[in-house]
Amino acid sequence: MLHAIGITYARWFGGDHTEAIKSIEEGMSKNVQKDFDLLEQELGKSSGKFLLGDQVTVADIMMHFSASFILARGLGTSGKSYPNVEQWIKDCEATETFQKAVKRTGYDLSQSG
């Protein structure tokens, strides 16, 4: 999320400076894509559905929101595909614990800014 937050702020506070925002996004996208390339690679190395195997760990929990938010908002990922990351997000969200948390908190990423 660290590298994508600058893109988020540019979009939120950039006003009518569309060319400047586009330039900022292009420059910052490189780091977002490097982050996602690494996550994609690590998920490919895992012996299971999650970062460290077949059980959700704190690593998955820590990464899930940021990865989901970035992909949902297209923050620096334009034109790129991350099939391992996309499947991992689905697998995280399919867990009973994720479902319970969503039910309890009302979490809905589609409603986030």
DSSP file (Angstrom, degrees, kcal/mol; ACC not computed):
  #  RESIDUE AA STRUCTURE BP1 BP2  ACC     N-H-->O    O-->H-N    N-H-->O    O-->H-N    TCO  KAPPA ALPHA  PHI   PSI    X-CA   Y-CA   Z-CA
    1    1 A M     >        0   0    0      0, 0.0     4,-1.9     0, 0.0     3,-0.3   0.000 360.0 360.0 360.0 -27.9    0.0    0.0    0.0
    2    2 A L  H  >  +     0   0    0      1,-0.2     4,-0.5     2,-0.2     3,-0.2   0.903 360.0  40.5 -52.6 -46.6    2.9    2.3    0.6
    3    3 A H  H  4 S+     0   0    0      1,-0.2     4,-0.4     2,-0.1    -1,-0.2   0.765 115.9  50.8 -76.9 -24.2    3.6    2.8   -3.1
    4    4 A A  H  > S+     0   0    0     -3,-0.3     4,-2.1     1,-0.2     3,-0.3   0.680  91.1  76.1 -85.9 -18.5    0.0    3.1   -4.0
    5    5 A I  H  X S+     0   0    0     -4,-1.9     4,-2.6     1,-0.2     5,-0.2   0.856  90.7  56.3 -65.6 -33.3   -1.0    5.7   -1.5
    6    6 A G  H  X S+     0   0    0     -4,-0.5     4,-2.3     2,-0.2    -1,-0.2   0.887 107.6  48.7 -62.8 -38.9    0.7    8.4   -3.5
    7    7 A I  H  > S+     0   0    0     -4,-0.4     4,-2.3    -3,-0.3    -2,-0.2   0.907 110.2  52.2 -66.2 -41.8   -1.5    7.5   -6.5
    8    8 A T  H  X S+     0   0    0     -4,-2.1     4,-2.6     1,-0.2    -2,-0.2   0.939 111.1  46.2 -58.9 -48.1   -4.5    7.6   -4.3
    9    9 A Y  H  X S+     0   0    0     -4,-2.6     4,-3.0     1,-0.2     5,-0.2   0.890 109.7  54.2 -64.6 -39.4   -3.7   11.0   -2.9
   10   10 A A  H  X S+     0   0    0     -4,-2.3     4,-1.3     1,-0.2    -1,-0.2   0.915 112.3  44.7 -60.3 -41.7   -3.0   12.3   -6.4
   11   11 A R  H  < S+     0   0    0     -4,-2.3     4,-0.3     2,-0.2    -2,-0.2   0.913 116.9  45.1 -67.7 -42.2   -6.4   11.2   -7.6
   12   12 A W  H  < S+     0   0    0     -4,-2.6     3,-0.2    -5,-0.2    -2,-0.2   0.904 129.3  22.3 -68.1 -41.5   -8.2   12.5   -4.5
   13   13 A F  H  < S+     0   0    0     -4,-3.0    -1,-0.2    -5,-0.2    -2,-0.2   0.315  94.8  94.7-114.3   7.4   -6.5   15.9   -4.4
   14   14 A G    ><  -     0   0    0     -4,-1.3     3,-1.8    -5,-0.2    -1,-0.1   0.620  61.6-172.3 -78.1 -12.7   -5.3   16.5   -7.9
   15   15 A G  T 3   -     0   0    0     -4,-0.3    -1,-0.2     1,-0.2     6,-0.0  -0.306  63.8 -17.4  60.0-134.2   -8.3   18.4   -9.0
   16   16 A D  T 3  S+     0   0    0      1,-0.1     2,-1.6     2,-0.0     3,-0.3   0.204 103.2 109.6 -91.4  15.1   -8.5   19.2  -12.7
   17   17 A H    <>  +     0   0    0     -3,-1.8     4,-2.6     1,-0.2     5,-0.2  -0.405  34.9 156.0 -89.6  60.9   -4.8   18.5  -13.3
   18   18 A T  H  >  +     0   0    0     -2,-1.6     4,-2.5     1,-0.2    -1,-0.2   0.849  69.0  50.4 -61.3 -38.1   -5.4   15.3  -15.3
   19   19 A E  H  > S+     0   0    0     -3,-0.3     4,-2.1     2,-0.2    -1,-0.2   0.911 112.5  47.1 -67.4 -40.8   -2.1   15.4  -17.2
   20   20 A A  H  > S+     0   0    0      2,-0.2     4,-2.5     1,-0.2    -2,-0.2   0.910 112.6  49.5 -65.8 -41.8   -0.1   15.9  -14.0
   21   21 A I  H  X S+     0   0    0     -4,-2.6     4,-2.8     1,-0.2    -2,-0.2   0.917 110.1  51.3 -63.1 -43.1   -2.0   13.1  -12.3
   22   22 A K  H  X S+     0   0    0     -4,-2.5     4,-2.3    -5,-0.2    -1,-0.2   0.909 111.2  47.8 -60.1 -42.7   -1.4   10.8  -15.2
   23   23 A S  H  X S+     0   0    0     -4,-2.1     4,-2.1     2,-0.2    -2,-0.2   0.902 111.8  49.7 -65.3 -42.7    2.3   11.6  -15.1
   24   24 A I  H  X S+     0   0    0     -4,-2.5     4,-2.5     1,-0.2     5,-0.2   0.930 111.2  49.6 -62.0 -45.9    2.4   11.0  -11.4
   25   25 A E  H  X S+     0   0    0     -4,-2.8     4,-2.2     1,-0.2    -2,-0.2   0.911 108.8  52.3 -61.3 -43.3    0.6    7.6  -11.7
   26   26 A E  H  X S+     0   0    0     -4,-2.3     4,-0.7     1,-0.2    -1,-0.2   0.920 112.8  45.0 -59.7 -43.5    2.9    6.5  -14.5
   27   27 A G  H  < S+     0   0    0     -4,-2.1     3,-0.5     1,-0.2     4,-0.4   0.907 117.8  42.2 -67.3 -42.5    6.0    7.2  -12.4
   28   28 A M  H >X S+     0   0    0     -4,-2.5     4,-1.4     1,-0.2     3,-0.7   0.729  98.8  74.8 -78.6 -22.1    4.6    5.7   -9.2
   29   29 A S  H 3X S+     0   0    0     -4,-2.2     4,-2.9    -5,-0.2     5,-0.3   0.818  83.2  68.2 -60.8 -31.5    3.2    2.6  -11.0
   30   30 A K  H 3X S+     0   0    0     -4,-0.7     4,-1.9    -3,-0.5    -1,-0.2   0.908 103.1  43.4 -56.8 -43.8    6.6    1.1  -11.4
   31   31 A N  H <> S+     0   0    0     -3,-0.7     4,-2.2    -4,-0.4    -1,-0.2   0.877 112.4  52.3 -72.2 -37.2    7.0    0.5   -7.7
   32   32 A V  H  X S+     0   0    0     -4,-1.4     4,-2.5   -29,-0.2    -2,-0.2   0.932 111.1  48.5 -61.6 -44.4    3.4   -0.8   -7.3
   33   33 A Q  H  X S+     0   0    0     -4,-2.9     4,-2.6     1,-0.2    -2,-0.2   0.865 108.8  52.6 -66.3 -36.3    4.1   -3.3  -10.1
   34   34 A K  H  X S+     0   0    0     -4,-1.9     4,-2.1    -5,-0.3    -1,-0.2   0.915 109.7  50.0 -62.8 -41.9    7.3   -4.4   -8.5
   35   35 A D  H  X S+     0   0    0     -4,-2.2     4,-2.3     1,-0.2    -2,-0.2   0.932 113.9  44.2 -60.8 -46.4    5.5   -5.0   -5.3
   36   36 A F  H  X S+     0   0    0     -4,-2.5     4,-2.8     2,-0.2    -2,-0.2   0.849 109.3  56.1 -70.7 -33.9    2.8   -7.0   -7.1
   37   37 A D  H  X S+     0   0    0     -4,-2.6     4,-2.2     2,-0.2    -1,-0.2   0.916 110.0  46.8 -61.0 -41.4    5.4   -8.9   -9.1
   38   38 A L  H  X S+     0   0    0     -4,-2.1     4,-2.7     2,-0.2    -2,-0.2   0.928 113.1  47.5 -66.0 -45.8    7.1  -10.0   -5.8
   39   39 A L  H  X S+     0   0    0     -4,-2.3     4,-2.4     1,-0.2     5,-0.2   0.916 112.1  50.7 -61.8 -42.9    3.7  -11.0   -4.3
   40   40 A E  H  X S+     0   0    0     -4,-2.8     4,-1.5     1,-0.2    -1,-0.2   0.911 112.4  47.4 -59.0 -44.2    2.8  -12.9   -7.4
   41   41 A Q  H  X S+     0   0    0     -4,-2.2     4,-1.0    -5,-0.2    -2,-0.2   0.917 111.8  48.9 -65.5 -45.3    6.2  -14.7   -7.3
   42   42 A E  H  X S+     0   0    0     -4,-2.7     4,-1.0     1,-0.2     3,-0.5   0.883 109.3  52.1 -65.2 -38.8    6.0  -15.6   -3.6
   43   43 A L  H  < S+     0   0    0     -4,-2.4     3,-0.4     1,-0.2    -1,-0.2   0.858 106.0  56.0 -64.9 -33.3    2.5  -17.0   -4.0
   44   44 A G  H  < S+     0   0    0     -4,-1.5    -1,-0.2     1,-0.2    -2,-0.2   0.767 107.5  49.3 -67.2 -25.9    3.8  -19.1   -6.8
   45   45 A K  H  < S+     0   0    0     -4,-1.0    -1,-0.2    -3,-0.5    -2,-0.2   0.653  87.6 110.0 -85.7 -18.0    6.4  -20.6   -4.5
   46   46 A S     <  -     0   0    0     -4,-1.0     6,-0.1    -3,-0.4     5,-0.1  -0.231  67.1-139.7 -64.0 146.4    3.9  -21.4   -1.7
   47   47 A S  S    S+     0   0    0      4,-0.1     2,-0.2     3,-0.1    -1,-0.1   0.401  84.4  20.0 -84.3   2.8    3.1  -25.0   -1.0
   48   48 A G  S    S-     0   0    0      2,-0.5     6,-0.2     5,-0.2     5,-0.1  -0.704 102.5 -70.4-148.7-161.0   -0.6  -24.1   -0.5
   49   49 A K  S    S+     0   0    0     -2,-0.2     5,-0.2     3,-0.1     2,-0.2   0.690 108.2  54.9 -77.0 -20.4   -3.3  -21.5   -1.2
   50   50 A F  B >  S-A   53   0A   0      3,-3.0     3,-1.3    41,-0.1    -2,-0.5  -0.508 101.5 -89.0-113.2 178.5   -1.8  -18.9    1.1
   51   51 A L  T 3  S+     0   0    0      1,-0.3    -4,-0.1    -2,-0.2     3,-0.1   0.843 124.6  25.4 -57.5 -36.9    1.5  -17.2    1.5
   52   52 A L  T 3  S-     0   0    0      3,-0.4     2,-0.4     1,-0.2    -1,-0.3   0.063 127.5 -70.4-119.7  25.4    2.9  -19.8    3.9
   53   53 A G  B <  S-A   50   0A   0     -3,-1.3    -3,-3.0     1,-0.1    -5,-0.2  -0.954  85.1 -27.5 129.7-146.8    0.9  -22.9    3.0
   54   54 A D  S    S+     0   0    0     -2,-0.4     2,-0.4    -6,-0.2    -1,-0.1   0.416 111.3  75.7 -94.0   1.1   -2.6  -24.1    3.4
   55   55 A Q  S    S-     0   0    0     -3,-0.1    -3,-0.4    -5,-0.1     2,-0.2  -0.930  84.3-114.9-115.2 137.7   -3.5  -22.1    6.5
   56   56 A V        -     0   0    0     -2,-0.4     2,-0.2    -6,-0.1    -2,-0.1  -0.473  40.7-174.6 -64.0 134.7   -4.2  -18.4    6.7
   57   57 A T     >  -     0   0    0     -2,-0.2     4,-2.0    -4,-0.1     3,-0.4  -0.719  44.1 -93.4-122.7 176.4   -1.5  -16.6    8.7
   58   58 A V  H  > S+     0   0    0     -2,-0.2     4,-2.8     1,-0.2     5,-0.2   0.804 123.2  63.8 -60.6 -29.1   -1.0  -13.0    9.9
   59   59 A A  H  > S+     0   0    0      2,-0.2     4,-1.7     1,-0.2    -1,-0.2   0.922 104.6  45.1 -61.4 -43.7    1.0  -12.4    6.7
   60   60 A D  H  > S+     0   0    0     -3,-0.4     4,-2.3     2,-0.2    -2,-0.2   0.925 113.5  49.8 -64.4 -44.6   -2.1  -13.1    4.6
   61   61 A I  H  X S+     0   0    0     -4,-2.0     4,-0.7     1,-0.2    -2,-0.2   0.911 110.9  49.5 -61.4 -43.2   -4.2  -10.9    6.8
   62   62 A M  H  < S+     0   0    0     -4,-2.8     4,-0.5     1,-0.2    -1,-0.2   0.851 118.4  38.4 -65.5 -34.9   -1.7   -8.0    6.7
   63   63 A M  H  X S+     0   0    0     -4,-1.7     4,-2.5    -5,-0.2     5,-0.3   0.754  98.0  78.2 -88.9 -26.3   -1.5   -8.1    2.9
   64   64 A H  H  X S+     0   0    0     -4,-2.3     4,-2.8     1,-0.2     5,-0.3   0.909  93.5  45.0 -55.8 -54.0   -5.1   -8.8    1.9
   65   65 A F  H  X S+     0   0    0     -4,-0.7     4,-3.0     1,-0.2     5,-0.2   0.935 115.2  47.5 -60.0 -47.2   -6.6   -5.4    2.3
   66   66 A S  H  > S+     0   0    0     -4,-0.5     4,-2.6     1,-0.2     5,-0.2   0.940 114.7  45.3 -60.3 -48.1   -3.8   -3.5    0.6
   67   67 A A  H  X S+     0   0    0     -4,-2.5     4,-2.3     1,-0.2     5,-0.2   0.919 115.7  47.4 -62.5 -43.4   -3.7   -5.9   -2.4
   68   68 A S  H  X S+     0   0    0     -4,-2.8     4,-2.7    -5,-0.3    -2,-0.2   0.922 113.3  47.9 -63.1 -45.0   -7.5   -5.9   -2.7
   69   69 A F  H  X S+     0   0    0     -4,-3.0     4,-2.0    -5,-0.3    -2,-0.2   0.928 111.9  49.4 -63.0 -46.5   -7.7   -2.1   -2.4
   70   70 A I  H  X>S+     0   0    0     -4,-2.6     5,-2.2    -5,-0.2     4,-0.8   0.930 115.6  42.6 -60.7 -47.7   -5.0   -1.6   -5.0
   71   71 A L  H  <5S+     0   0    0     -4,-2.3     3,-0.5    -5,-0.2    -1,-0.2   0.903 112.8  52.7 -67.7 -40.7   -6.5   -4.0   -7.5
   72   72 A A  H  <5S+     0   0    0     -4,-2.7    -1,-0.2     1,-0.2    -2,-0.2   0.847 118.2  37.2 -63.4 -33.3  -10.1   -2.7   -6.9
   73   73 A R  H  <5S-     0   0    0     -4,-2.0    -1,-0.2    -5,-0.2    -2,-0.2   0.480 105.2-125.8 -97.3  -4.4   -8.9    0.9   -7.6
   74   74 A G  T  <5 +     0   0    0     -4,-0.8     2,-1.4    -3,-0.5     4,-0.3   0.909  40.4 178.1  61.1  42.1   -6.4    0.1  -10.4
   75   75 A L  S   <S-     0   0    0     -5,-2.2    -1,-0.2     1,-0.2   -67,-0.1  -0.629  71.0 -31.3 -83.8  90.9   -3.7    1.9   -8.5
   76   76 A G  S    S+     0   0    0     -2,-1.4    -1,-0.2    -3,-0.2   -43,-0.2   0.578 117.9  98.4  81.6   9.5   -0.6    1.4  -10.7
   77   77 A T    >   +     0   0    0     -7,-0.2     3,-2.4   -45,-0.1    -2,-0.1   0.313  44.1 145.0-110.9   7.9   -1.7   -2.0  -12.0
   78   78 A S  T 3  S+     0   0    0     -4,-0.3     3,-0.1     1,-0.3    -4,-0.0  -0.199  75.7   5.9 -54.0 128.2   -3.1   -0.9  -15.4
   79   79 A G  T 3  S+     0   0    0      1,-0.3     2,-0.3     0, 0.0    -1,-0.3   0.452 107.0 111.9  80.3   0.2   -2.5   -3.4  -18.1
   80   80 A K    <   -     0   0    0     -3,-2.4     2,-0.4     2,-0.0    -1,-0.3  -0.779  52.2-152.0-108.6 151.8   -1.0   -5.9  -15.7
   81   81 A S        -     0   0    0     -2,-0.3    -3,-0.0    -3,-0.1     4,-0.0  -0.973  12.0-177.8-124.5 137.4   -2.4   -9.3  -14.7
   82   82 A Y     >  +     0   0    0     -2,-0.4     4,-2.7     1,-0.1     5,-0.2  -0.649   8.8 169.5-132.5  75.0   -1.7  -11.0  -11.4
   83   83 A P  H  > S+     0   0    0      0, 0.0     4,-2.2     0, 0.0     5,-0.2   0.856  78.8  50.3 -61.1 -38.1   -3.5  -14.4  -11.5
   84   84 A N  H  > S+     0   0    0      2,-0.2     4,-2.4     1,-0.2     5,-0.1   0.914 113.4  46.4 -65.1 -41.4   -1.8  -15.8   -8.3
   85   85 A V  H  > S+     0   0    0      2,-0.2     4,-2.5     1,-0.2    -1,-0.2   0.923 112.2  50.1 -66.4 -44.3   -2.7  -12.7   -6.4
   86   86 A E  H  X S+     0   0    0     -4,-2.7     4,-1.8     1,-0.2    -2,-0.2   0.898 113.4  45.4 -63.0 -40.5   -6.3  -12.6   -7.7
   87   87 A Q  H  X S+     0   0    0     -4,-2.2     4,-2.7    -5,-0.2    -1,-0.2   0.898 111.1  53.7 -68.2 -40.0   -6.8  -16.3   -6.7
   88   88 A W  H  X S+     0   0    0     -4,-2.4     4,-2.8     2,-0.2    -2,-0.2   0.899 107.0  51.4 -60.9 -41.8   -5.2  -15.7   -3.3
   89   89 A I  H  X S+     0   0    0     -4,-2.5     4,-2.5     2,-0.2    -1,-0.2   0.933 111.3  47.8 -61.1 -45.4   -7.6  -12.9   -2.6
   90   90 A K  H  X S+     0   0    0     -4,-1.8     4,-1.2     1,-0.2    -2,-0.2   0.909 111.9  50.1 -61.3 -42.1  -10.5  -15.1   -3.5
   91   91 A D  H  < S+     0   0    0     -4,-2.7     4,-0.5     2,-0.2     3,-0.2   0.905 110.9  48.9 -64.4 -41.6   -9.1  -17.9   -1.3
   92   92 A C  H >< S+     0   0    0     -4,-2.8     3,-1.3     1,-0.2     6,-0.3   0.935 112.2  48.5 -61.1 -45.5   -8.6  -15.5    1.6
   93   93 A E  H 3< S+     0   0    0     -4,-2.5    -1,-0.2     1,-0.3    -2,-0.2   0.684 104.9  60.2 -71.8 -17.7  -12.2  -14.2    1.2
   94   94 A A  T 3< S+     0   0    0     -4,-1.2    -1,-0.3    -3,-0.2    -2,-0.2   0.569  81.9 107.6 -85.1  -9.1  -13.6  -17.7    1.1
   95   95 A T  S <> S-     0   0    0     -3,-1.3     4,-2.2    -4,-0.5     5,-0.2  -0.354  77.5-124.7 -70.9 151.1  -12.3  -18.7    4.5
   96   96 A E  H  > S+     0   0    0      1,-0.2     4,-2.5     2,-0.2     5,-0.2   0.881 110.6  54.2 -60.8 -39.5  -14.8  -19.0    7.3
   97   97 A T  H  > S+     0   0    0      2,-0.2     4,-2.2     1,-0.2    -1,-0.2   0.894 108.1  48.6 -66.3 -39.1  -12.9  -16.5    9.4
   98   98 A F  H  > S+     0   0    0     -6,-0.3     4,-2.6     2,-0.2    -1,-0.2   0.938 111.7  50.1 -63.8 -45.8  -13.0  -13.8    6.7
   99   99 A Q  H  X S+     0   0    0     -4,-2.2     4,-2.3     1,-0.2    -2,-0.2   0.893 110.8  49.1 -60.1 -41.3  -16.7  -14.4    6.2
  100  100 A K  H  X S+     0   0    0     -4,-2.5     4,-2.5     2,-0.2    -1,-0.2   0.914 111.1  49.8 -64.2 -42.4  -17.3  -14.1   10.0
  101  101 A A  H  X S+     0   0    0     -4,-2.2     4,-2.7     2,-0.2     6,-0.4   0.906 110.8  49.3 -64.0 -41.8  -15.3  -10.8   10.1
  102  102 A V  H  X S+     0   0    0     -4,-2.6     4,-2.7     1,-0.2     5,-0.4   0.925 112.3  48.1 -62.7 -44.6  -17.3   -9.4    7.2
  103  103 A K  H  < S+     0   0    0     -4,-2.3    -2,-0.2    -5,-0.2    -1,-0.2   0.905 115.8  44.3 -62.4 -41.3  -20.6  -10.3    8.8
  104  104 A R  H  < S+     0   0    0     -4,-2.5    -2,-0.2    -5,-0.2    -1,-0.2   0.888 125.2  30.3 -72.2 -39.3  -19.6   -8.8   12.1
  105  105 A T  H  < S-     0   0    0     -4,-2.7    -2,-0.2    -5,-0.2    -3,-0.2   0.686  94.5-127.5 -97.1 -20.3  -18.0   -5.6   10.8
  106  106 A G     <  -     0   0    0     -4,-2.7    -3,-0.1    -5,-0.3    -4,-0.1   0.666  41.2-178.5  78.2  15.5  -20.0   -4.9    7.6
  107  107 A Y        +     0   0    0     -6,-0.4     2,-0.3    -5,-0.4    -1,-0.2  -0.217  10.3 167.0 -50.9 130.8  -16.8   -4.6    5.7
  108  108 A D    >   -     0   0    0     -3,-0.1     3,-1.9     1,-0.1     4,-0.3  -0.781  22.9-165.7-151.7 102.7  -17.4   -3.8    2.0
  109  109 A L  G >  S+     0   0    0      1,-0.3     3,-1.7    -2,-0.3    -1,-0.1   0.806  87.5  67.7 -61.4 -29.9  -14.4   -2.7   -0.1
  110  110 A S  G 3  S+     0   0    0      1,-0.3    -1,-0.3     3,-0.1     0, 0.0   0.720  99.4  52.0 -64.9 -17.4  -16.7   -1.4   -2.8
  111  111 A Q  G <  S+     0   0    0     -3,-1.9    -1,-0.3     2,-0.0    -2,-0.2   0.502  87.2 107.7 -94.3  -5.5  -17.9    1.3   -0.4
  112  112 A S    <         0   0    0     -3,-1.7    -3,-0.0    -4,-0.3     0, 0.0  -0.429 360.0 360.0 -74.7 149.0  -14.4    2.5    0.4
  113  113 A G              0   0    0     -2,-0.1    -1,-0.1     0, 0.0    -3,-0.1   0.483 360.0 360.0 -52.3 360.0  -13.2    5.8   -1.0
